[in-house]
Amino acid sequence: MSESESGPAQPLGKIMLSEAGETVTVTVAGTIDVRLVLALRKVLAEAIRLAPTTLRVHLVISLDGAELVARTVREAQARFRAGRRRFLVVTPDPRVVRLLAGAKISAQLQPNLSAG
């Protein structure tokens, strides 16, 4: 099957961790697979270990990938909020926001979010 028959190729998934003051940001972008979700679990554990005041998770992913990511994010959110700190999930896709809400994850729509 050629690219024109299957649609445009999806970008490979990537995870980025950055710190700015008391905020740690984890950005997840591109195509999500099981290997990337396992890596995300490790990155989120590291982000929690850094004990920031706020942990931001940016999800620039497809709706399909959101199902794989949701459980890992929900587990990290529970651990992080146990310390009474702020955990924020943002995404540019309203469908991902709805899927996460169904998984009991509070997410905000941020249309101009990029994987930058």
Biopython code that builds the backbone (N, CA, C, O; Angstrom):
import numpy as np
from Bio.PDB.StructureBuilder import StructureBuilder

atoms = [
    (1, "MET", "N", (0.853, -1.175, 0.000)),
    (1, "MET", "CA", (0.000, 0.000, 0.000)),
    (1, "MET", "C", (0.897, 1.235, 0.000)),
    (1, "MET", "O", (1.812, 1.330, 0.818)),
    (2, "SER", "N", (0.655, 2.160, -0.884)),
    (2, "SER", "CA", (1.482, 3.367, -0.961)),
    (2, "SER", "C", (0.984, 4.407, 0.023)),
    (2, "SER", "O", (-0.106, 4.294, 0.583)),
    (3, "GLU", "N", (1.822, 5.438, 0.220)),
    (3, "GLU", "CA", (1.438, 6.508, 1.152)),
    (3, "GLU", "C", (0.148, 7.178, 0.718)),
    (3, "GLU", "O", (-0.670, 7.540, 1.564)),
    (4, "SER", "N", (-0.054, 7.353, -0.593)),
    (4, "SER", "CA", (-1.265, 8.013, -1.069)),
    (4, "SER", "C", (-2.509, 7.171, -0.775)),
    (4, "SER", "O", (-3.592, 7.723, -0.585)),
    (5, "GLU", "N", (-2.366, 5.828, -0.736)),
    (5, "GLU", "CA", (-3.504, 4.967, -0.437)),
    (5, "GLU", "C", (-3.814, 4.917, 1.053)),
    (5, "GLU", "O", (-4.977, 4.790, 1.438)),
    (6, "SER", "N", (-2.783, 5.016, 1.897)),
    (6, "SER", "CA", (-2.992, 4.902, 3.340)),
    (6, "SER", "C", (-3.037, 6.252, 4.039)),
    (6, "SER", "O", (-3.214, 6.309, 5.256)),
    (7, "GLY", "N", (-2.882, 7.329, 3.297)),
    (7, "GLY", "CA", (-2.856, 8.658, 3.897)),
    (7, "GLY", "C", (-1.426, 9.054, 4.197)),
    (7, "GLY", "O", (-0.510, 8.259, 3.986)),
    (8, "PRO", "N", (-1.214, 10.271, 4.689)),
    (8, "PRO", "CA", (0.146, 10.729, 4.973)),
    (8, "PRO", "C", (0.780, 9.933, 6.107)),
    (8, "PRO", "O", (0.100, 9.493, 7.035)),
    (9, "ALA", "N", (2.072, 9.760, 6.016)),
    (9, "ALA", "CA", (2.796, 9.041, 7.069)),
    (9, "ALA", "C", (2.710, 9.817, 8.373)),
    (9, "ALA", "O", (2.838, 11.041, 8.386)),
    (10, "GLN", "N", (2.495, 9.100, 9.466)),
    (10, "GLN", "CA", (2.429, 9.727, 10.781)),
    (10, "GLN", "C", (3.845, 9.950, 11.300)),
    (10, "GLN", "O", (4.706, 9.091, 11.114)),
    (11, "PRO", "N", (4.106, 11.091, 11.951)),
    (11, "PRO", "CA", (5.442, 11.310, 12.513)),
    (11, "PRO", "C", (5.705, 10.328, 13.649)),
    (11, "PRO", "O", (4.794, 9.953, 14.387)),
    (12, "LEU", "N", (6.960, 9.920, 13.777)),
    (12, "LEU", "CA", (7.326, 9.036, 14.872)),
    (12, "LEU", "C", (7.033, 9.715, 16.201)),
    (12, "LEU", "O", (7.121, 10.937, 16.315)),
    (13, "GLY", "N", (6.687, 8.927, 17.197)),
    (13, "GLY", "CA", (6.401, 9.474, 18.513)),
    (13, "GLY", "C", (7.667, 9.925, 19.213)),
    (13, "GLY", "O", (8.736, 9.342, 19.033)),
    (14, "LYS", "N", (7.532, 10.975, 20.014)),
    (14, "LYS", "CA", (8.668, 11.456, 20.796)),
    (14, "LYS", "C", (8.171, 12.018, 22.111)),
    (14, "LYS", "O", (7.024, 12.448, 22.239)),
    (15, "ILE", "N", (9.073, 12.003, 23.090)),
    (15, "ILE", "CA", (8.781, 12.540, 24.417)),
    (15, "ILE", "C", (9.888, 13.523, 24.756)),
    (15, "ILE", "O", (11.069, 13.223, 24.585)),
    (16, "MET", "N", (9.506, 14.692, 25.235)),
    (16, "MET", "CA", (10.475, 15.706, 25.636)),
    (16, "MET", "C", (10.185, 16.134, 27.072)),
    (16, "MET", "O", (9.026, 16.316, 27.443)),
    (17, "LEU", "N", (11.220, 16.293, 27.869)),
    (17, "LEU", "CA", (11.105, 16.737, 29.255)),
    (17, "LEU", "C", (11.844, 18.057, 29.364)),
    (17, "LEU", "O", (12.997, 18.158, 28.945)),
    (18, "SER", "N", (11.195, 19.068, 29.920)),
    (18, "SER", "CA", (11.852, 20.361, 30.102)),
    (18, "SER", "C", (11.472, 20.945, 31.460)),
    (18, "SER", "O", (10.416, 20.635, 32.011)),
    (19, "GLU", "N", (12.337, 21.781, 31.979)),
    (19, "GLU", "CA", (12.105, 22.442, 33.265)),
    (19, "GLU", "C", (12.177, 23.944, 33.072)),
    (19, "GLU", "O", (13.023, 24.446, 32.333)),
    (20, "ALA", "N", (11.286, 24.656, 33.741)),
    (20, "ALA", "CA", (11.292, 26.122, 33.750)),
    (20, "ALA", "C", (10.796, 26.555, 35.123)),
    (20, "ALA", "O", (9.599, 26.502, 35.404)),
    (21, "GLY", "N", (11.715, 26.979, 35.970)),
    (21, "GLY", "CA", (11.346, 27.380, 37.324)),
    (21, "GLY", "C", (10.793, 26.205, 38.097)),
    (21, "GLY", "O", (11.443, 25.165, 38.205)),
    (22, "GLU", "N", (9.596, 26.361, 38.637)),
    (22, "GLU", "CA", (8.961, 25.327, 39.448)),
    (22, "GLU", "C", (8.044, 24.420, 38.629)),
    (22, "GLU", "O", (7.257, 23.655, 39.185)),
    (23, "THR", "N", (8.156, 24.514, 37.290)),
    (23, "THR", "CA", (7.301, 23.719, 36.415)),
    (23, "THR", "C", (8.139, 22.761, 35.580)),
    (23, "THR", "O", (9.141, 23.152, 34.982)),
    (24, "VAL", "N", (7.716, 21.509, 35.549)),
    (24, "VAL", "CA", (8.305, 20.515, 34.654)),
    (24, "VAL", "C", (7.249, 20.216, 33.595)),
    (24, "VAL", "O", (6.079, 19.999, 33.910)),
    (25, "THR", "N", (7.682, 20.209, 32.332)),
    (25, "THR", "CA", (6.774, 19.931, 31.229)),
    (25, "THR", "C", (7.216, 18.669, 30.510)),
    (25, "THR", "O", (8.382, 18.520, 30.144)),
    (26, "VAL", "N", (6.269, 17.768, 30.314)),
    (26, "VAL", "CA", (6.496, 16.556, 29.522)),
    (26, "VAL", "C", (5.624, 16.700, 28.275)),
    (26, "VAL", "O", (4.401, 16.803, 28.370)),
    (27, "THR", "N", (6.265, 16.705, 27.113)),
    (27, "THR", "CA", (5.539, 16.812, 25.849)),
    (27, "THR", "C", (5.590, 15.467, 25.142)),
    (27, "THR", "O", (6.661, 14.888, 24.962)),
    (28, "VAL", "N", (4.432, 14.982, 24.746)),
    (28, "VAL", "CA", (4.318, 13.725, 24.007)),
    (28, "VAL", "C", (3.713, 14.087, 22.659)),
    (28, "VAL", "O", (2.628, 14.665, 22.590)),
    (29, "ALA", "N", (4.427, 13.741, 21.583)),
    (29, "ALA", "CA", (3.962, 14.131, 20.252)),
    (29, "ALA", "C", (4.166, 12.995, 19.257)),
    (29, "ALA", "O", (5.048, 12.152, 19.420)),
    (30, "GLY", "N", (3.329, 12.995, 18.224)),
    (30, "GLY", "CA", (3.477, 12.031, 17.138)),
    (30, "GLY", "C", (2.707, 10.748, 17.366)),
    (30, "GLY", "O", (1.749, 10.700, 18.137)),
    (31, "THR", "N", (3.149, 9.708, 16.675)),
    (31, "THR", "CA", (2.494, 8.406, 16.715)),
    (31, "THR", "C", (2.837, 7.680, 18.011)),
    (31, "THR", "O", (4.002, 7.596, 18.399)),
    (32, "ILE", "N", (1.818, 7.163, 18.667)),
    (32, "ILE", "CA", (1.993, 6.477, 19.946)),
    (32, "ILE", "C", (1.946, 4.971, 19.719)),
    (32, "ILE", "O", (1.075, 4.458, 19.016)),
    (33, "ASP", "N", (2.901, 4.275, 20.330)),
    (33, "ASP", "CA", (2.880, 2.814, 20.333)),
    (33, "ASP", "C", (3.226, 2.346, 21.742)),
    (33, "ASP", "O", (3.527, 3.162, 22.613)),
    (34, "VAL", "N", (3.183, 1.053, 21.965)),
    (34, "VAL", "CA", (3.417, 0.508, 23.308)),
    (34, "VAL", "C", (4.803, 0.889, 23.827)),
    (34, "VAL", "O", (4.956, 1.216, 25.004)),
    (35, "ARG", "N", (5.805, 0.848, 22.960)),
    (35, "ARG", "CA", (7.169, 1.193, 23.367)),
    (35, "ARG", "C", (7.236, 2.636, 23.878)),
    (35, "ARG", "O", (7.899, 2.914, 24.877)),
    (36, "LEU", "N", (6.548, 3.547, 23.190)),
    (36, "LEU", "CA", (6.553, 4.945, 23.617)),
    (36, "LEU", "C", (5.811, 5.118, 24.944)),
    (36, "LEU", "O", (6.220, 5.930, 25.773)),
    (37, "VAL", "N", (4.734, 4.372, 25.155)),
    (37, "VAL", "CA", (3.990, 4.454, 26.414)),
    (37, "VAL", "C", (4.868, 3.972, 27.571)),
    (37, "VAL", "O", (4.832, 4.558, 28.653)),
    (38, "LEU", "N", (5.647, 2.923, 27.361)),
    (38, "LEU", "CA", (6.570, 2.456, 28.408)),
    (38, "LEU", "C", (7.617, 3.522, 28.715)),
    (38, "LEU", "O", (7.961, 3.739, 29.878)),
    (39, "ALA", "N", (8.124, 4.185, 27.683)),
    (39, "ALA", "CA", (9.083, 5.269, 27.888)),
    (39, "ALA", "C", (8.424, 6.432, 28.616)),
    (39, "ALA", "O", (9.045, 7.060, 29.473)),
    (40, "LEU", "N", (7.165, 6.724, 28.279)),
    (40, "LEU", "CA", (6.434, 7.804, 28.945)),
    (40, "LEU", "C", (6.298, 7.522, 30.437)),
    (40, "LEU", "O", (6.442, 8.427, 31.258)),
    (41, "ARG", "N", (6.024, 6.284, 30.784)),
    (41, "ARG", "CA", (5.908, 5.915, 32.201)),
    (41, "ARG", "C", (7.207, 6.265, 32.944)),
    (41, "ARG", "O", (7.160, 6.803, 34.050)),
    (42, "LYS", "N", (8.349, 5.966, 32.346)),
    (42, "LYS", "CA", (9.646, 6.268, 32.966)),
    (42, "LYS", "C", (9.892, 7.774, 33.054)),
    (42, "LYS", "O", (10.386, 8.267, 34.067)),
    (43, "VAL", "N", (9.546, 8.500, 31.993)),
    (43, "VAL", "CA", (9.752, 9.953, 31.986)),
    (43, "VAL", "C", (8.859, 10.627, 33.022)),
    (43, "VAL", "O", (9.305, 11.535, 33.723)),
    (44, "LEU", "N", (7.608, 10.194, 33.126)),
    (44, "LEU", "CA", (6.718, 10.780, 34.134)),
    (44, "LEU", "C", (7.203, 10.476, 35.548)),
    (44, "LEU", "O", (7.097, 11.328, 36.430)),
    (45, "ALA", "N", (7.729, 9.285, 35.774)),
    (45, "ALA", "CA", (8.284, 8.952, 37.093)),
    (45, "ALA", "C", (9.456, 9.876, 37.412)),
    (45, "ALA", "O", (9.588, 10.339, 38.545)),
    (46, "GLU", "N", (10.300, 10.144, 36.432)),
    (46, "GLU", "CA", (11.426, 11.068, 36.626)),
    (46, "GLU", "C", (10.916, 12.480, 36.906)),
    (46, "GLU", "O", (11.435, 13.169, 37.785)),
    (47, "ALA", "N", (9.900, 12.908, 36.160)),
    (47, "ALA", "CA", (9.334, 14.244, 36.365)),
    (47, "ALA", "C", (8.760, 14.380, 37.770)),
    (47, "ALA", "O", (8.927, 15.423, 38.403)),
    (48, "ILE", "N", (8.097, 13.359, 38.262)),
    (48, "ILE", "CA", (7.529, 13.379, 39.615)),
    (48, "ILE", "C", (8.655, 13.419, 40.645)),
    (48, "ILE", "O", (8.556, 14.112, 41.658)),
    (49, "ARG", "N", (9.717, 12.678, 40.380)),
    (49, "ARG", "CA", (10.866, 12.650, 41.290)),
    (49, "ARG", "C", (11.503, 14.034, 41.433)),
    (49, "ARG", "O", (12.055, 14.355, 42.485)),
    (50, "LEU", "N", (11.430, 14.843, 40.393)),
    (50, "LEU", "CA", (11.976, 16.199, 40.446)),
    (50, "LEU", "C", (11.167, 17.107, 41.379)),
    (50, "LEU", "O", (11.629, 18.191, 41.736)),
    (51, "ALA", "N", (9.979, 16.679, 41.772)),
    (51, "ALA", "CA", (9.091, 17.377, 42.716)),
    (51, "ALA", "C", (8.823, 18.835, 42.362)),
    (51, "ALA", "O", (9.001, 19.716, 43.203)),
    (52, "PRO", "N", (8.397, 19.100, 41.129)),
    (52, "PRO", "CA", (8.051, 20.485, 40.787)),
    (52, "PRO", "C", (6.720, 20.889, 41.429)),
    (52, "PRO", "O", (5.954, 20.037, 41.877)),
    (53, "THR", "N", (6.463, 22.168, 41.466)),
    (53, "THR", "CA", (5.178, 22.667, 41.951)),
    (53, "THR", "C", (4.072, 22.293, 40.974)),
    (53, "THR", "O", (2.965, 21.940, 41.380)),
    (54, "THR", "N", (4.384, 22.373, 39.672)),
    (54, "THR", "CA", (3.421, 22.060, 38.617)),
    (54, "THR", "C", (4.052, 21.088, 37.630)),
    (54, "THR", "O", (5.199, 21.266, 37.218)),
    (55, "LEU", "N", (3.299, 20.065, 37.257)),
    (55, "LEU", "CA", (3.709, 19.144, 36.203)),
    (55, "LEU", "C", (2.718, 19.308, 35.065)),
    (55, "LEU", "O", (1.525, 19.047, 35.223)),
    (56, "ARG", "N", (3.225, 19.745, 33.910)),
    (56, "ARG", "CA", (2.391, 19.924, 32.719)),
    (56, "ARG", "C", (2.659, 18.779, 31.758)),
    (56, "ARG", "O", (3.813, 18.437, 31.501)),
    (57, "VAL", "N", (1.614, 18.195, 31.234)),
    (57, "VAL", "CA", (1.741, 17.154, 30.226)),
    (57, "VAL", "C", (1.052, 17.671, 28.960)),
    (57, "VAL", "O", (-0.164, 17.858, 28.933)),
    (58, "HIS", "N", (1.850, 17.897, 27.915)),
    (58, "HIS", "CA", (1.322, 18.341, 26.621)),
    (58, "HIS", "C", (1.164, 17.115, 25.743)),
    (58, "HIS", "O", (2.132, 16.387, 25.523)),
    (59, "LEU", "N", (-0.025, 16.872, 25.242)),
    (59, "LEU", "CA", (-0.288, 15.736, 24.371)),
    (59, "LEU", "C", (-0.624, 16.235, 22.972)),
    (59, "LEU", "O", (-1.726, 16.729, 22.728)),
    (60, "VAL", "N", (0.317, 16.106, 22.067)),
    (60, "VAL", "CA", (0.114, 16.483, 20.668)),
    (60, "VAL", "C", (0.099, 15.162, 19.892)),
    (60, "VAL", "O", (1.029, 14.835, 19.154)),
    (61, "ILE", "N", (-0.992, 14.420, 20.088)),
    (61, "ILE", "CA", (-1.088, 13.048, 19.596)),
    (61, "ILE", "C", (-2.439, 12.830, 18.928)),
    (61, "ILE", "O", (-3.340, 13.662, 19.027)),
    (62, "SER", "N", (-2.563, 11.697, 18.247)),
    (62, "SER", "CA", (-3.836, 11.357, 17.610)),
    (62, "SER", "C", (-4.796, 10.777, 18.647)),
    (62, "SER", "O", (-4.399, 10.395, 19.747)),
    (63, "LEU", "N", (-6.047, 10.725, 18.267)),
    (63, "LEU", "CA", (-7.059, 10.139, 19.142)),
    (63, "LEU", "C", (-6.727, 8.678, 19.434)),
    (63, "LEU", "O", (-6.918, 8.217, 20.559)),
    (64, "ASP", "N", (-6.234, 7.946, 18.437)),
    (64, "ASP", "CA", (-5.859, 6.546, 18.638)),
    (64, "ASP", "C", (-4.798, 6.408, 19.728)),
    (64, "ASP", "O", (-4.890, 5.516, 20.572)),
    (65, "GLY", "N", (-3.807, 7.272, 19.716)),
    (65, "GLY", "CA", (-2.741, 7.226, 20.702)),
    (65, "GLY", "C", (-3.201, 7.595, 22.097)),
    (65, "GLY", "O", (-2.601, 7.168, 23.084)),
    (66, "ALA", "N", (-4.256, 8.381, 22.188)),
    (66, "ALA", "CA", (-4.731, 8.840, 23.499)),
    (66, "ALA", "C", (-5.180, 7.684, 24.374)),
    (66, "ALA", "O", (-5.015, 7.729, 25.593)),
    (67, "GLU", "N", (-5.742, 6.656, 23.773)),
    (67, "GLU", "CA", (-6.187, 5.508, 24.569)),
    (67, "GLU", "C", (-5.005, 4.812, 25.231)),
    (67, "GLU", "O", (-5.103, 4.389, 26.383)),
    (68, "LEU", "N", (-3.898, 4.689, 24.523)),
    (68, "LEU", "CA", (-2.708, 4.062, 25.098)),
    (68, "LEU", "C", (-2.082, 4.927, 26.192)),
    (68, "LEU", "O", (-1.557, 4.409, 27.178)),
    (69, "VAL", "N", (-2.141, 6.237, 26.012)),
    (69, "VAL", "CA", (-1.510, 7.169, 26.943)),
    (69, "VAL", "C", (-2.344, 7.388, 28.199)),
    (69, "VAL", "O", (-1.784, 7.647, 29.264)),
    (70, "ALA", "N", (-3.655, 7.292, 28.103)),
    (70, "ALA", "CA", (-4.562, 7.678, 29.193)),
    (70, "ALA", "C", (-4.259, 6.993, 30.523)),
    (70, "ALA", "O", (-4.213, 7.662, 31.555)),
    (71, "ARG", "N", (-4.057, 5.702, 30.523)),
    (71, "ARG", "CA", (-3.830, 4.991, 31.794)),
    (71, "ARG", "C", (-2.546, 5.458, 32.469)),
    (71, "ARG", "O", (-2.521, 5.670, 33.681)),
    (72, "THR", "N", (-1.487, 5.618, 31.690)),
    (72, "THR", "CA", (-0.207, 6.065, 32.241)),
    (72, "THR", "C", (-0.337, 7.470, 32.827)),
    (72, "THR", "O", (0.185, 7.747, 33.907)),
    (73, "VAL", "N", (-1.029, 8.346, 32.118)),
    (73, "VAL", "CA", (-1.222, 9.721, 32.609)),
    (73, "VAL", "C", (-2.085, 9.707, 33.866)),
    (73, "VAL", "O", (-1.791, 10.430, 34.817)),
    (74, "ARG", "N", (-3.136, 8.903, 33.890)),
    (74, "ARG", "CA", (-4.015, 8.841, 35.067)),
    (74, "ARG", "C", (-3.242, 8.369, 36.297)),
    (74, "ARG", "O", (-3.414, 8.925, 37.382)),
    (75, "GLU", "N", (-2.390, 7.349, 36.143)),
    (75, "GLU", "CA", (-1.578, 6.859, 37.264)),
    (75, "GLU", "C", (-0.620, 7.934, 37.762)),
    (75, "GLU", "O", (-0.482, 8.130, 38.969)),
    (76, "ALA", "N", (0.043, 8.632, 36.842)),
    (76, "ALA", "CA", (0.981, 9.695, 37.230)),
    (76, "ALA", "C", (0.236, 10.839, 37.911)),
    (76, "ALA", "O", (0.714, 11.408, 38.892)),
    (77, "GLN", "N", (-0.930, 11.167, 37.383)),
    (77, "GLN", "CA", (-1.732, 12.246, 37.962)),
    (77, "GLN", "C", (-2.090, 11.924, 39.409)),
    (77, "GLN", "O", (-1.998, 12.796, 40.273)),
    (78, "ALA", "N", (-2.490, 10.709, 39.681)),
    (78, "ALA", "CA", (-2.858, 10.313, 41.050)),
    (78, "ALA", "C", (-1.654, 10.417, 41.985)),
    (78, "ALA", "O", (-1.781, 10.934, 43.095)),
    (79, "ARG", "N", (-0.492, 9.934, 41.555)),
    (79, "ARG", "CA", (0.716, 10.004, 42.388)),
    (79, "ARG", "C", (1.131, 11.454, 42.632)),
    (79, "ARG", "O", (1.494, 11.819, 43.750)),
    (80, "PHE", "N", (1.078, 12.266, 41.599)),
    (80, "PHE", "CA", (1.527, 13.645, 41.719)),
    (80, "PHE", "C", (0.588, 14.463, 42.597)),
    (80, "PHE", "O", (1.040, 15.218, 43.458)),
    (81, "ARG", "N", (-0.702, 14.316, 42.383)),
    (81, "ARG", "CA", (-1.684, 15.082, 43.171)),
    (81, "ARG", "C", (-1.721, 14.650, 44.625)),
    (81, "ARG", "O", (-2.174, 15.412, 45.480)),
    (82, "ALA", "N", (-1.251, 13.439, 44.928)),
    (82, "ALA", "CA", (-1.198, 12.986, 46.317)),
    (82, "ALA", "C", (-0.325, 13.922, 47.150)),
    (82, "ALA", "O", (-0.526, 14.052, 48.358)),
    (83, "GLY", "N", (0.637, 14.570, 46.509)),
    (83, "GLY", "CA", (1.495, 15.551, 47.174)),
    (83, "GLY", "C", (0.919, 16.955, 47.137)),
    (83, "GLY", "O", (1.611, 17.924, 47.450)),
    (84, "ARG", "N", (-0.356, 17.068, 46.751)),
    (84, "ARG", "CA", (-1.070, 18.352, 46.684)),
    (84, "ARG", "C", (-0.386, 19.351, 45.752)),
    (84, "ARG", "O", (-0.343, 20.551, 46.023)),
    (85, "ARG", "N", (0.141, 18.832, 44.661)),
    (85, "ARG", "CA", (0.750, 19.700, 43.661)),
    (85, "ARG", "C", (-0.143, 19.744, 42.426)),
    (85, "ARG", "O", (-1.077, 18.953, 42.298)),
    (86, "ARG", "N", (0.146, 20.663, 41.529)),
    (86, "ARG", "CA", (-0.706, 20.907, 40.356)),
    (86, "ARG", "C", (-0.253, 20.047, 39.176)),
    (86, "ARG", "O", (0.914, 20.082, 38.788)),
    (87, "PHE", "N", (-1.178, 19.280, 38.612)),
    (87, "PHE", "CA", (-0.939, 18.426, 37.450)),
    (87, "PHE", "C", (-1.863, 18.912, 36.348)),
    (87, "PHE", "O", (-3.082, 18.905, 36.520)),
    (88, "LEU", "N", (-1.311, 19.330, 35.227)),
    (88, "LEU", "CA", (-2.099, 19.913, 34.149)),
    (88, "LEU", "C", (-1.859, 19.153, 32.856)),
    (88, "LEU", "O", (-0.711, 18.951, 32.460)),
    (89, "VAL", "N", (-2.923, 18.731, 32.198)),
    (89, "VAL", "CA", (-2.833, 18.071, 30.894)),
    (89, "VAL", "C", (-3.460, 19.013, 29.874)),
    (89, "VAL", "O", (-4.574, 19.497, 30.070)),
    (90, "VAL", "N", (-2.737, 19.271, 28.779)),
    (90, "VAL", "CA", (-3.256, 20.123, 27.704)),
    (90, "VAL", "C", (-3.058, 19.408, 26.374)),
    (90, "VAL", "O", (-2.120, 18.629, 26.204)),
    (91, "THR", "N", (-3.958, 19.688, 25.435)),
    (91, "THR", "CA", (-3.895, 19.088, 24.103)),
    (91, "THR", "C", (-4.597, 20.017, 23.110)),
    (91, "THR", "O", (-5.521, 20.737, 23.489)),
    (92, "PRO", "N", (-4.167, 20.009, 21.845)),
    (92, "PRO", "CA", (-4.842, 20.832, 20.844)),
    (92, "PRO", "C", (-6.057, 20.154, 20.215)),
    (92, "PRO", "O", (-6.752, 20.785, 19.418)),
    (93, "ASP", "N", (-6.337, 18.898, 20.542)),
    (93, "ASP", "CA", (-7.397, 18.131, 19.891)),
    (93, "ASP", "C", (-8.596, 17.938, 20.829)),
    (93, "ASP", "O", (-8.470, 17.263, 21.851)),
    (94, "PRO", "N", (-9.745, 18.514, 20.499)),
    (94, "PRO", "CA", (-10.922, 18.369, 21.372)),
    (94, "PRO", "C", (-11.364, 16.920, 21.532)),
    (94, "PRO", "O", (-11.942, 16.570, 22.561)),
    (95, "ARG", "N", (-11.108, 16.065, 20.539)),
    (95, "ARG", "CA", (-11.470, 14.646, 20.653)),
    (95, "ARG", "C", (-10.630, 13.968, 21.725)),
    (95, "ARG", "O", (-11.123, 13.102, 22.448)),
    (96, "VAL", "N", (-9.353, 14.362, 21.831)),
    (96, "VAL", "CA", (-8.481, 13.802, 22.864)),
    (96, "VAL", "C", (-8.952, 14.268, 24.241)),
    (96, "VAL", "O", (-8.940, 13.490, 25.196)),
    (97, "VAL", "N", (-9.366, 15.529, 24.349)),
    (97, "VAL", "CA", (-9.897, 16.048, 25.622)),
    (97, "VAL", "C", (-11.092, 15.205, 26.062)),
    (97, "VAL", "O", (-11.189, 14.825, 27.229)),
    (98, "ARG", "N", (-12.001, 14.911, 25.130)),
    (98, "ARG", "CA", (-13.195, 14.115, 25.463)),
    (98, "ARG", "C", (-12.818, 12.695, 25.868)),
    (98, "ARG", "O", (-13.380, 12.159, 26.823)),
    (99, "LEU", "N", (-11.880, 12.079, 25.160)),
    (99, "LEU", "CA", (-11.462, 10.731, 25.508)),
    (99, "LEU", "C", (-10.828, 10.709, 26.898)),
    (99, "LEU", "O", (-11.103, 9.809, 27.692)),
    (100, "LEU", "N", (-9.985, 11.691, 27.193)),
    (100, "LEU", "CA", (-9.343, 11.748, 28.505)),
    (100, "LEU", "C", (-10.376, 11.985, 29.605)),
    (100, "LEU", "O", (-10.268, 11.409, 30.688)),
    (101, "ALA", "N", (-11.372, 12.823, 29.340)),
    (101, "ALA", "CA", (-12.426, 13.058, 30.332)),
    (101, "ALA", "C", (-13.144, 11.751, 30.640)),
    (101, "ALA", "O", (-13.492, 11.497, 31.794)),
    (102, "GLY", "N", (-13.370, 10.924, 29.635)),
    (102, "GLY", "CA", (-13.989, 9.619, 29.837)),
    (102, "GLY", "C", (-13.110, 8.695, 30.666)),
    (102, "GLY", "O", (-13.604, 7.769, 31.310)),
    (103, "ALA", "N", (-11.794, 8.953, 30.649)),
    (103, "ALA", "CA", (-10.840, 8.167, 31.444)),
    (103, "ALA", "C", (-10.569, 8.835, 32.796)),
    (103, "ALA", "O", (-9.635, 8.468, 33.507)),
    (104, "LYS", "N", (-11.399, 9.817, 33.133)),
    (104, "LYS", "CA", (-11.290, 10.545, 34.407)),
    (104, "LYS", "C", (-9.979, 11.323, 34.538)),
    (104, "LYS", "O", (-9.376, 11.383, 35.610)),
    (105, "ILE", "N", (-9.553, 11.922, 33.412)),
    (105, "ILE", "CA", (-8.371, 12.778, 33.402)),
    (105, "ILE", "C", (-8.835, 14.168, 33.006)),
    (105, "ILE", "O", (-9.444, 14.344, 31.950)),
    (106, "SER", "N", (-8.555, 15.143, 33.832)),
    (106, "SER", "CA", (-8.897, 16.520, 33.529)),
    (106, "SER", "C", (-7.882, 17.067, 32.531)),
    (106, "SER", "O", (-6.686, 17.115, 32.817)),
    (107, "ALA", "N", (-8.364, 17.481, 31.354)),
    (107, "ALA", "CA", (-7.479, 18.026, 30.324)),
    (107, "ALA", "C", (-8.076, 19.314, 29.781)),
    (107, "ALA", "O", (-9.295, 19.476, 29.714)),
    (108, "GLN", "N", (-7.191, 20.228, 29.395)),
    (108, "GLN", "CA", (-7.622, 21.506, 28.842)),
    (108, "GLN", "C", (-7.297, 21.548, 27.362)),
    (108, "GLN", "O", (-6.271, 21.030, 26.923)),
    (109, "LEU", "N", (-8.181, 22.170, 26.597)),
    (109, "LEU", "CA", (-7.961, 22.363, 25.168)),
    (109, "LEU", "C", (-7.066, 23.583, 24.987)),
    (109, "LEU", "O", (-7.357, 24.659, 25.510)),
    (110, "GLN", "N", (-5.986, 23.412, 24.249)),
    (110, "GLN", "CA", (-5.069, 24.505, 23.937)),
    (110, "GLN", "C", (-4.774, 24.434, 22.444)),
    (110, "GLN", "O", (-3.785, 23.824, 22.038)),
    (111, "PRO", "N", (-5.638, 25.063, 21.609)),
    (111, "PRO", "CA", (-5.562, 24.904, 20.162)),
    (111, "PRO", "C", (-4.215, 25.240, 19.523)),
    (111, "PRO", "O", (-3.859, 24.635, 18.511)),
    (112, "ASN", "N", (-3.470, 26.167, 20.069)),
    (112, "ASN", "CA", (-2.223, 26.592, 19.454)),
    (112, "ASN", "C", (-1.004, 25.817, 19.959)),
    (112, "ASN", "O", (0.132, 26.224, 19.713)),
    (113, "LEU", "N", (-1.228, 24.727, 20.649)),
    (113, "LEU", "CA", (-0.150, 23.919, 21.196)),
    (113, "LEU", "C", (0.614, 23.233, 20.064)),
    (113, "LEU", "O", (0.007, 22.653, 19.164)),
    (114, "SER", "N", (1.927, 23.300, 20.111)),
    (114, "SER", "CA", (2.737, 22.608, 19.105)),
    (114, "SER", "C", (3.752, 21.724, 19.807)),
    (114, "SER", "O", (3.998, 21.877, 21.003)),
    (115, "ALA", "N", (4.334, 20.808, 19.068)),
    (115, "ALA", "CA", (5.327, 19.898, 19.627)),
    (115, "ALA", "C", (6.674, 20.586, 19.784)),
    (115, "ALA", "O", (7.582, 20.033, 20.405)),
    (116, "GLY", "N", (6.814, 21.784, 19.228)),
    (116, "GLY", "CA", (7.928, 22.672, 19.275)),
    (116, "GLY", "C", (9.203, 22.220, 19.651)),
    (116, "GLY", "O", (10.151, 23.004, 19.685)),
]
sb = StructureBuilder()
sb.init_structure("model")
sb.init_model(0)
sb.init_chain("A")
sb.init_seg("    ")
for serial, (resi, resn, name, xyz) in enumerate(atoms, 1):
    if name == "N":
        sb.init_residue(resn, " ", resi, " ")
    sb.init_atom(name, np.array(xyz, "f"), 0.0, 1.0, " ", f" {name:<3s}", serial, name[0])
structure = sb.get_structure()
